[in-house]
Amino acid sequence: MSLSASQQDALEQLWAVTDSQSAPSRERDERLLRENGWDVQRTVELIFASADDQGSSAGPSRPSPPTYEPMEVDDSMAYPDLQPRSRRRPASRSLSGSGTSGVGLWGFITFPIRLVWSVFTGTWYFFIRTFIPLSFLPHFPRALLPPARPTGSTTHRALDPTAESLAFIRDLEVYTGASAANRTLPDFYAGPYREFLSQVRKQGKVGLVVLMCGEHEDDEEFKRDVLIDSDLVRTLKDKDIMVWAADIRSREGYQVSQTLLVTTYPSLTYVSLLPASPTSNSTASPRLSVLSTLSGPPSTTTSASSIVQTLTNSILPRTGPFLARLKRERLTLEEARHLREEQDRAFKAAERKDRERLQAQRQAEQAERLTKEREARELAEKASQVEKRRQWRRYARKHLLPRSEGSIRVALRTPISSERVIRQFQPGPSTMPLFILAETLLIPPSDVPEEDPESPPEGYEPSFDFRIVTAYPRKEIERVEEGGEAIWNNVTAAGGALFAEKLDGGNWGDEEVKALNGEDSEDEEVIE
């Protein structure tokens, strides 16, 4: 039965990871892949778990199988100088002596010396690692420098991948006396391997995975002669190569070595994005693939010159055009996205301004409407007060103004005309008749006494916003209800000549003056 493009792509990934060359192994891989629903990750874990179970009886238990995403191996071009040499196993170091005879006595004799030496070396290594600047370490003899890892630390404390990566970089800086800050050591990525691959994919760069083994015989030479090589460090920096490194004795490093199928150390693996294979869908996204692997002794295969030559002559020419095009496409998409964001931001700003302008216009219209309503209401109330005052004056003329009789003759003049109104009053305790007379003098001639109302307007209280004064000597007549005899004496002393004057801020007589001058009152305009 023929496979679809996605199934064929998954099968090729599995063959690349398991390095299946024979027909039986490939049939096995296809069968397992079908059983696992074409899930490459699950199938790889099953295959490696089966391999570990088969080898558990012959050796010590190994860490759990890798859980990283497998990558395509793209070695379509042949590079004779890049082929790995004979695979080497990490050299094991015996911790025991050549024999057991006499160990007890010799150990007892040399114990004080070994104890003093251990204390001295531990104190010296602690001093080197803590207080000596990294820039001074290259000037020390190699015998005085601490090892890459603490002596005998073949098992490490369980750390998270980021902390483990930071500890490895710090140990490497102390061991070599170089650092990325002063450009004497490559700028290693501090973080998990999965995160490193994600950044390589996201930024569209070439990644370099460096795997080392602290117990390997070539580890010291590789760290001191290759990693701090000035040409290598400068090339990696100038070509913007992302570098991730680990020791395979750590859990992270071991899993990565199993994923990349690395058995010879030190090892350098180049990874990068490449176009999708022609057999897959044409719209498929680029895939992260393994470009090439260098592994072997630092004197030949993994020397600084070999690494630089491989990078400049093989890796960059293969990935440069595609990564440049990918960056241009991403830049175009980013610019388009930024343009859309700017347009959306401008549209929202314009919409917000329009909304604020409409809201301000509505508020202004509402304020103007409320102002007009208030003014109309005030004018209506004023017109109502004027009309009620007219009615009260006519009511007062008929019911409150006493008849013209008494012992005091009063001549009252108002601001409306220069004519004096003469009337007789009988002195008493109240001076209100004088003020009532002044109010009734403002009644227009057209309002005849026969039509005066029988009752006062409802809810109206006279304001009397005027004063009455004597002509000479000038004295103000107080408006009182009781004890007004003395005030009537002042009126008699002044010869009864009185004047009515409007108070400051009052409107007494304003309507009457306007009527005499032929002016239309504001009240009449409102009523209309």
Secondary structure as a PSIPRED ss2 file (coil, helix, strand):
# PSIPRED VFORMAT (PSIPRED V4.0)

   1 M C   1.000  0.000  0.000
   2 S C   1.000  0.000  0.000
   3 L C   1.000  0.000  0.000
   4 S C   1.000  0.000  0.000
   5 A H   0.000  1.000  0.000
   6 S H   0.000  1.000  0.000
   7 Q H   0.000  1.000  0.000
   8 Q H   0.000  1.000  0.000
   9 D H   0.000  1.000  0.000
  10 A H   0.000  1.000  0.000
  11 L H   0.000  1.000  0.000
  12 E H   0.000  1.000  0.000
  13 Q H   0.000  1.000  0.000
  14 L H   0.000  1.000  0.000
  15 W H   0.000  1.000  0.000
  16 A H   0.000  1.000  0.000
  17 V H   0.000  1.000  0.000
  18 T H   0.000  1.000  0.000
  19 D C   1.000  0.000  0.000
  20 S C   1.000  0.000  0.000
  21 Q C   1.000  0.000  0.000
  22 S C   1.000  0.000  0.000
  23 A H   0.000  1.000  0.000
  24 P H   0.000  1.000  0.000
  25 S H   0.000  1.000  0.000
  26 R H   0.000  1.000  0.000
  27 E H   0.000  1.000  0.000
  28 R H   0.000  1.000  0.000
  29 D H   0.000  1.000  0.000
  30 E H   0.000  1.000  0.000
  31 R H   0.000  1.000  0.000
  32 L H   0.000  1.000  0.000
  33 L H   0.000  1.000  0.000
  34 R H   0.000  1.000  0.000
  35 E H   0.000  1.000  0.000
  36 N C   1.000  0.000  0.000
  37 G C   1.000  0.000  0.000
  38 W C   1.000  0.000  0.000
  39 D C   1.000  0.000  0.000
  40 V H   0.000  1.000  0.000
  41 Q H   0.000  1.000  0.000
  42 R H   0.000  1.000  0.000
  43 T H   0.000  1.000  0.000
  44 V H   0.000  1.000  0.000
  45 E H   0.000  1.000  0.000
  46 L H   0.000  1.000  0.000
  47 I H   0.000  1.000  0.000
  48 F H   0.000  1.000  0.000
  49 A H   0.000  1.000  0.000
  50 S H   0.000  1.000  0.000
  51 A H   0.000  1.000  0.000
  52 D H   0.000  1.000  0.000
  53 D H   0.000  1.000  0.000
  54 Q H   0.000  1.000  0.000
  55 G H   0.000  1.000  0.000
  56 S C   1.000  0.000  0.000
  57 S C   1.000  0.000  0.000
  58 A C   1.000  0.000  0.000
  59 G C   1.000  0.000  0.000
  60 P C   1.000  0.000  0.000
  61 S C   1.000  0.000  0.000
  62 R C   1.000  0.000  0.000
  63 P C   1.000  0.000  0.000
  64 S C   1.000  0.000  0.000
  65 P C   1.000  0.000  0.000
  66 P C   1.000  0.000  0.000
  67 T C   1.000  0.000  0.000
  68 Y C   1.000  0.000  0.000
  69 E C   1.000  0.000  0.000
  70 P C   1.000  0.000  0.000
  71 M C   1.000  0.000  0.000
  72 E E   0.000  0.000  1.000
  73 V E   0.000  0.000  1.000
  74 D C   1.000  0.000  0.000
  75 D C   1.000  0.000  0.000
  76 S C   1.000  0.000  0.000
  77 M C   1.000  0.000  0.000
  78 A C   1.000  0.000  0.000
  79 Y C   1.000  0.000  0.000
  80 P H   0.000  1.000  0.000
  81 D H   0.000  1.000  0.000
  82 L H   0.000  1.000  0.000
  83 Q C   1.000  0.000  0.000
  84 P C   1.000  0.000  0.000
  85 R C   1.000  0.000  0.000
  86 S C   1.000  0.000  0.000
  87 R C   1.000  0.000  0.000
  88 R C   1.000  0.000  0.000
  89 R C   1.000  0.000  0.000
  90 P C   1.000  0.000  0.000
  91 A C   1.000  0.000  0.000
  92 S C   1.000  0.000  0.000
  93 R C   1.000  0.000  0.000
  94 S C   1.000  0.000  0.000
  95 L C   1.000  0.000  0.000
  96 S C   1.000  0.000  0.000
  97 G C   1.000  0.000  0.000
  98 S C   1.000  0.000  0.000
  99 G C   1.000  0.000  0.000
 100 T C   1.000  0.000  0.000
 101 S C   1.000  0.000  0.000
 102 G C   1.000  0.000  0.000
 103 V H   0.000  1.000  0.000
 104 G H   0.000  1.000  0.000
 105 L H   0.000  1.000  0.000
 106 W H   0.000  1.000  0.000
 107 G H   0.000  1.000  0.000
 108 F H   0.000  1.000  0.000
 109 I H   0.000  1.000  0.000
 110 T H   0.000  1.000  0.000
 111 F H   0.000  1.000  0.000
 112 P H   0.000  1.000  0.000
 113 I H   0.000  1.000  0.000
 114 R H   0.000  1.000  0.000
 115 L H   0.000  1.000  0.000
 116 V H   0.000  1.000  0.000
 117 W H   0.000  1.000  0.000
 118 S H   0.000  1.000  0.000
 119 V H   0.000  1.000  0.000
 120 F H   0.000  1.000  0.000
 121 T H   0.000  1.000  0.000
 122 G H   0.000  1.000  0.000
 123 T H   0.000  1.000  0.000
 124 W H   0.000  1.000  0.000
 125 Y H   0.000  1.000  0.000
 126 F H   0.000  1.000  0.000
 127 F H   0.000  1.000  0.000
 128 I H   0.000  1.000  0.000
 129 R H   0.000  1.000  0.000
 130 T H   0.000  1.000  0.000
 131 F H   0.000  1.000  0.000
 132 I C   1.000  0.000  0.000
 133 P C   1.000  0.000  0.000
 134 L H   0.000  1.000  0.000
 135 S H   0.000  1.000  0.000
 136 F H   0.000  1.000  0.000
 137 L H   0.000  1.000  0.000
 138 P H   0.000  1.000  0.000
 139 H H   0.000  1.000  0.000
 140 F C   1.000  0.000  0.000
 141 P C   1.000  0.000  0.000
 142 R H   0.000  1.000  0.000
 143 A H   0.000  1.000  0.000
 144 L H   0.000  1.000  0.000
 145 L C   1.000  0.000  0.000
 146 P C   1.000  0.000  0.000
 147 P C   1.000  0.000  0.000
 148 A C   1.000  0.000  0.000
 149 R C   1.000  0.000  0.000
 150 P C   1.000  0.000  0.000
 151 T C   1.000  0.000  0.000
 152 G C   1.000  0.000  0.000
 153 S C   1.000  0.000  0.000
 154 T C   1.000  0.000  0.000
 155 T C   1.000  0.000  0.000
 156 H C   1.000  0.000  0.000
 157 R C   1.000  0.000  0.000
 158 A C   1.000  0.000  0.000
 159 L C   1.000  0.000  0.000
 160 D C   1.000  0.000  0.000
 161 P H   0.000  1.000  0.000
 162 T H   0.000  1.000  0.000
 163 A H   0.000  1.000  0.000
 164 E H   0.000  1.000  0.000
 165 S H   0.000  1.000  0.000
 166 L H   0.000  1.000  0.000
 167 A H   0.000  1.000  0.000
 168 F H   0.000  1.000  0.000
 169 I H   0.000  1.000  0.000
 170 R H   0.000  1.000  0.000
 171 D H   0.000  1.000  0.000
 172 L H   0.000  1.000  0.000
 173 E H   0.000  1.000  0.000
 174 V H   0.000  1.000  0.000
 175 Y H   0.000  1.000  0.000
 176 T H   0.000  1.000  0.000
 177 G C   1.000  0.000  0.000
 178 A C   1.000  0.000  0.000
 179 S C   1.000  0.000  0.000
 180 A C   1.000  0.000  0.000
 181 A C   1.000  0.000  0.000
 182 N C   1.000  0.000  0.000
 183 R C   1.000  0.000  0.000
 184 T C   1.000  0.000  0.000
 185 L C   1.000  0.000  0.000
 186 P C   1.000  0.000  0.000
 187 D C   1.000  0.000  0.000
 188 F E   0.000  0.000  1.000
 189 Y C   1.000  0.000  0.000
 190 A C   1.000  0.000  0.000
 191 G C   1.000  0.000  0.000
 192 P C   1.000  0.000  0.000
 193 Y H   0.000  1.000  0.000
 194 R H   0.000  1.000  0.000
 195 E H   0.000  1.000  0.000
 196 F H   0.000  1.000  0.000
 197 L H   0.000  1.000  0.000
 198 S H   0.000  1.000  0.000
 199 Q H   0.000  1.000  0.000
 200 V H   0.000  1.000  0.000
 201 R H   0.000  1.000  0.000
 202 K H   0.000  1.000  0.000
 203 Q H   0.000  1.000  0.000
 204 G C   1.000  0.000  0.000
 205 K C   1.000  0.000  0.000
 206 V C   1.000  0.000  0.000
 207 G E   0.000  0.000  1.000
 208 L E   0.000  0.000  1.000
 209 V E   0.000  0.000  1.000
 210 V E   0.000  0.000  1.000
 211 L E   0.000  0.000  1.000
 212 M E   0.000  0.000  1.000
 213 C C   1.000  0.000  0.000
 214 G C   1.000  0.000  0.000
 215 E C   1.000  0.000  0.000
 216 H C   1.000  0.000  0.000
 217 E C   1.000  0.000  0.000
 218 D C   1.000  0.000  0.000
 219 D H   0.000  1.000  0.000
 220 E H   0.000  1.000  0.000
 221 E H   0.000  1.000  0.000
 222 F H   0.000  1.000  0.000
 223 K H   0.000  1.000  0.000
 224 R H   0.000  1.000  0.000
 225 D H   0.000  1.000  0.000
 226 V H   0.000  1.000  0.000
 227 L C   1.000  0.000  0.000
 228 I C   1.000  0.000  0.000
 229 D C   1.000  0.000  0.000
 230 S H   0.000  1.000  0.000
 231 D H   0.000  1.000  0.000
 232 L H   0.000  1.000  0.000
 233 V H   0.000  1.000  0.000
 234 R H   0.000  1.000  0.000
 235 T H   0.000  1.000  0.000
 236 L H   0.000  1.000  0.000
 237 K H   0.000  1.000  0.000
 238 D H   0.000  1.000  0.000
 239 K C   1.000  0.000  0.000
 240 D C   1.000  0.000  0.000
 241 I C   1.000  0.000  0.000
 242 M E   0.000  0.000  1.000
 243 V E   0.000  0.000  1.000
 244 W E   0.000  0.000  1.000
 245 A E   0.000  0.000  1.000
 246 A E   0.000  0.000  1.000
 247 D E   0.000  0.000  1.000
 248 I C   1.000  0.000  0.000
 249 R C   1.000  0.000  0.000
 250 S C   1.000  0.000  0.000
 251 R H   0.000  1.000  0.000
 252 E H   0.000  1.000  0.000
 253 G H   0.000  1.000  0.000
 254 Y H   0.000  1.000  0.000
 255 Q H   0.000  1.000  0.000
 256 V H   0.000  1.000  0.000
 257 S H   0.000  1.000  0.000
 258 Q H   0.000  1.000  0.000
 259 T H   0.000  1.000  0.000
 260 L C   1.000  0.000  0.000
 261 L C   1.000  0.000  0.000
 262 V C   1.000  0.000  0.000
 263 T C   1.000  0.000  0.000
 264 T C   1.000  0.000  0.000
 265 Y C   1.000  0.000  0.000
 266 P C   1.000  0.000  0.000
 267 S E   0.000  0.000  1.000
 268 L E   0.000  0.000  1.000
 269 T E   0.000  0.000  1.000
 270 Y E   0.000  0.000  1.000
 271 V E   0.000  0.000  1.000
 272 S E   0.000  0.000  1.000
 273 L E   0.000  0.000  1.000
 274 L E   0.000  0.000  1.000
 275 P C   1.000  0.000  0.000
 276 A C   1.000  0.000  0.000
 277 S C   1.000  0.000  0.000
 278 P C   1.000  0.000  0.000
 279 T C   1.000  0.000  0.000
 280 S C   1.000  0.000  0.000
 281 N C   1.000  0.000  0.000
 282 S C   1.000  0.000  0.000
 283 T C   1.000  0.000  0.000
 284 A C   1.000  0.000  0.000
 285 S C   1.000  0.000  0.000
 286 P C   1.000  0.000  0.000
 287 R E   0.000  0.000  1.000
 288 L E   0.000  0.000  1.000
 289 S E   0.000  0.000  1.000
 290 V E   0.000  0.000  1.000
 291 L E   0.000  0.000  1.000
 292 S E   0.000  0.000  1.000
 293 T E   0.000  0.000  1.000
 294 L E   0.000  0.000  1.000
 295 S E   0.000  0.000  1.000
 296 G C   1.000  0.000  0.000
 297 P C   1.000  0.000  0.000
 298 P C   1.000  0.000  0.000
 299 S C   1.000  0.000  0.000
 300 T C   1.000  0.000  0.000
 301 T C   1.000  0.000  0.000
 302 T C   1.000  0.000  0.000
 303 S C   1.000  0.000  0.000
 304 A H   0.000  1.000  0.000
 305 S H   0.000  1.000  0.000
 306 S H   0.000  1.000  0.000
 307 I H   0.000  1.000  0.000
 308 V H   0.000  1.000  0.000
 309 Q H   0.000  1.000  0.000
 310 T H   0.000  1.000  0.000
 311 L H   0.000  1.000  0.000
 312 T H   0.000  1.000  0.000
 313 N H   0.000  1.000  0.000
 314 S H   0.000  1.000  0.000
 315 I H   0.000  1.000  0.000
 316 L H   0.000  1.000  0.000
 317 P H   0.000  1.000  0.000
 318 R H   0.000  1.000  0.000
 319 T H   0.000  1.000  0.000
 320 G H   0.000  1.000  0.000
 321 P H   0.000  1.000  0.000
 322 F H   0.000  1.000  0.000
 323 L H   0.000  1.000  0.000
 324 A H   0.000  1.000  0.000
 325 R H   0.000  1.000  0.000
 326 L H   0.000  1.000  0.000
 327 K H   0.000  1.000  0.000
 328 R H   0.000  1.000  0.000
 329 E H   0.000  1.000  0.000
 330 R H   0.000  1.000  0.000
 331 L H   0.000  1.000  0.000
 332 T H   0.000  1.000  0.000
 333 L H   0.000  1.000  0.000
 334 E H   0.000  1.000  0.000
 335 E H   0.000  1.000  0.000
 336 A H   0.000  1.000  0.000
 337 R H   0.000  1.000  0.000
 338 H H   0.000  1.000  0.000
 339 L H   0.000  1.000  0.000
 340 R H   0.000  1.000  0.000
 341 E H   0.000  1.000  0.000
 342 E H   0.000  1.000  0.000
 343 Q H   0.000  1.000  0.000
 344 D H   0.000  1.000  0.000
 345 R H   0.000  1.000  0.000
 346 A H   0.000  1.000  0.000
 347 F H   0.000  1.000  0.000
 348 K H   0.000  1.000  0.000
 349 A H   0.000  1.000  0.000
 350 A H   0.000  1.000  0.000
 351 E H   0.000  1.000  0.000
 352 R H   0.000  1.000  0.000
 353 K H   0.000  1.000  0.000
 354 D H   0.000  1.000  0.000
 355 R H   0.000  1.000  0.000
 356 E H   0.000  1.000  0.000
 357 R H   0.000  1.000  0.000
 358 L H   0.000  1.000  0.000
 359 Q H   0.000  1.000  0.000
 360 A H   0.000  1.000  0.000
 361 Q H   0.000  1.000  0.000
 362 R H   0.000  1.000  0.000
 363 Q H   0.000  1.000  0.000
 364 A H   0.000  1.000  0.000
 365 E H   0.000  1.000  0.000
 366 Q H   0.000  1.000  0.000
 367 A H   0.000  1.000  0.000
 368 E H   0.000  1.000  0.000
 369 R H   0.000  1.000  0.000
 370 L H   0.000  1.000  0.000
 371 T H   0.000  1.000  0.000
 372 K H   0.000  1.000  0.000
 373 E H   0.000  1.000  0.000
 374 R H   0.000  1.000  0.000
 375 E H   0.000  1.000  0.000
 376 A H   0.000  1.000  0.000
 377 R H   0.000  1.000  0.000
 378 E H   0.000  1.000  0.000
 379 L H   0.000  1.000  0.000
 380 A H   0.000  1.000  0.000
 381 E H   0.000  1.000  0.000
 382 K H   0.000  1.000  0.000
 383 A H   0.000  1.000  0.000
 384 S H   0.000  1.000  0.000
 385 Q H   0.000  1.000  0.000
 386 V H   0.000  1.000  0.000
 387 E H   0.000  1.000  0.000
 388 K H   0.000  1.000  0.000
 389 R H   0.000  1.000  0.000
 390 R H   0.000  1.000  0.000
 391 Q H   0.000  1.000  0.000
 392 W H   0.000  1.000  0.000
 393 R H   0.000  1.000  0.000
 394 R H   0.000  1.000  0.000
 395 Y H   0.000  1.000  0.000
 396 A H   0.000  1.000  0.000
 397 R H   0.000  1.000  0.000
 398 K H   0.000  1.000  0.000
 399 H H   0.000  1.000  0.000
 400 L C   1.000  0.000  0.000
 401 L C   1.000  0.000  0.000
 402 P C   1.000  0.000  0.000
 403 R C   1.000  0.000  0.000
 404 S C   1.000  0.000  0.000
 405 E C   1.000  0.000  0.000
 406 G C   1.000  0.000  0.000
 407 S C   1.000  0.000  0.000
 408 I E   0.000  0.000  1.000
 409 R E   0.000  0.000  1.000
 410 V E   0.000  0.000  1.000
 411 A E   0.000  0.000  1.000
 412 L E   0.000  0.000  1.000
 413 R E   0.000  0.000  1.000
 414 T C   1.000  0.000  0.000
 415 P C   1.000  0.000  0.000
 416 I C   1.000  0.000  0.000
 417 S C   1.000  0.000  0.000
 418 S C   1.000  0.000  0.000
 419 E C   1.000  0.000  0.000
 420 R E   0.000  0.000  1.000
 421 V E   0.000  0.000  1.000
 422 I E   0.000  0.000  1.000
 423 R E   0.000  0.000  1.000
 424 Q E   0.000  0.000  1.000
 425 F E   0.000  0.000  1.000
 426 Q C   1.000  0.000  0.000
 427 P C   1.000  0.000  0.000
 428 G C   1.000  0.000  0.000
 429 P C   1.000  0.000  0.000
 430 S C   1.000  0.000  0.000
 431 T C   1.000  0.000  0.000
 432 M H   0.000  1.000  0.000
 433 P H   0.000  1.000  0.000
 434 L H   0.000  1.000  0.000
 435 F H   0.000  1.000  0.000
 436 I H   0.000  1.000  0.000
 437 L H   0.000  1.000  0.000
 438 A H   0.000  1.000  0.000
 439 E H   0.000  1.000  0.000
 440 T H   0.000  1.000  0.000
 441 L C   1.000  0.000  0.000
 442 L C   1.000  0.000  0.000
 443 I C   1.000  0.000  0.000
 444 P C   1.000  0.000  0.000
 445 P C   1.000  0.000  0.000
 446 S C   1.000  0.000  0.000
 447 D C   1.000  0.000  0.000
 448 V C   1.000  0.000  0.000
 449 P H   0.000  1.000  0.000
 450 E H   0.000  1.000  0.000
 451 E H   0.000  1.000  0.000
 452 D C   1.000  0.000  0.000
 453 P C   1.000  0.000  0.000
 454 E C   1.000  0.000  0.000
 455 S C   1.000  0.000  0.000
 456 P C   1.000  0.000  0.000
 457 P C   1.000  0.000  0.000
 458 E C   1.000  0.000  0.000
 459 G C   1.000  0.000  0.000
 460 Y C   1.000  0.000  0.000
 461 E C   1.000  0.000  0.000
 462 P C   1.000  0.000  0.000
 463 S C   1.000  0.000  0.000
 464 F C   1.000  0.000  0.000
 465 D C   1.000  0.000  0.000
 466 F E   0.000  0.000  1.000
 467 R E   0.000  0.000  1.000
 468 I E   0.000  0.000  1.000
 469 V E   0.000  0.000  1.000
 470 T E   0.000  0.000  1.000
 471 A C   1.000  0.000  0.000
 472 Y C   1.000  0.000  0.000
 473 P C   1.000  0.000  0.000
 474 R C   1.000  0.000  0.000
 475 K C   1.000  0.000  0.000
 476 E E   0.000  0.000  1.000
 477 I E   0.000  0.000  1.000
 478 E C   1.000  0.000  0.000
 479 R C   1.000  0.000  0.000
 480 V C   1.000  0.000  0.000
 481 E C   1.000  0.000  0.000
 482 E C   1.000  0.000  0.000
 483 G C   1.000  0.000  0.000
 484 G C   1.000  0.000  0.000
 485 E H   0.000  1.000  0.000
 486 A H   0.000  1.000  0.000
 487 I H   0.000  1.000  0.000
 488 W H   0.000  1.000  0.000
 489 N H   0.000  1.000  0.000
 490 N H   0.000  1.000  0.000
 491 V H   0.000  1.000  0.000
 492 T H   0.000  1.000  0.000
 493 A H   0.000  1.000  0.000
 494 A C   1.000  0.000  0.000
 495 G C   1.000  0.000  0.000
 496 G C   1.000  0.000  0.000
 497 A E   0.000  0.000  1.000
 498 L E   0.000  0.000  1.000
 499 F E   0.000  0.000  1.000
 500 A E   0.000  0.000  1.000
 501 E E   0.000  0.000  1.000
 502 K E   0.000  0.000  1.000
 503 L C   1.000  0.000  0.000
 504 D C   1.000  0.000  0.000
 505 G C   1.000  0.000  0.000
 506 G C   1.000  0.000  0.000
 507 N C   1.000  0.000  0.000
 508 W C   1.000  0.000  0.000
 509 G C   1.000  0.000  0.000
 510 D H   0.000  1.000  0.000
 511 E H   0.000  1.000  0.000
 512 E H   0.000  1.000  0.000
 513 V H   0.000  1.000  0.000
 514 K H   0.000  1.000  0.000
 515 A H   0.000  1.000  0.000
 516 L H   0.000  1.000  0.000
 517 N H   0.000  1.000  0.000
 518 G C   1.000  0.000  0.000
 519 E C   1.000  0.000  0.000
 520 D C   1.000  0.000  0.000
 521 S C   1.000  0.000  0.000
 522 E H   0.000  1.000  0.000
 523 D H   0.000  1.000  0.000
 524 E H   0.000  1.000  0.000
 525 E H   0.000  1.000  0.000
 526 V H   0.000  1.000  0.000
 527 I H   0.000  1.000  0.000
 528 E C   1.000  0.000  0.000
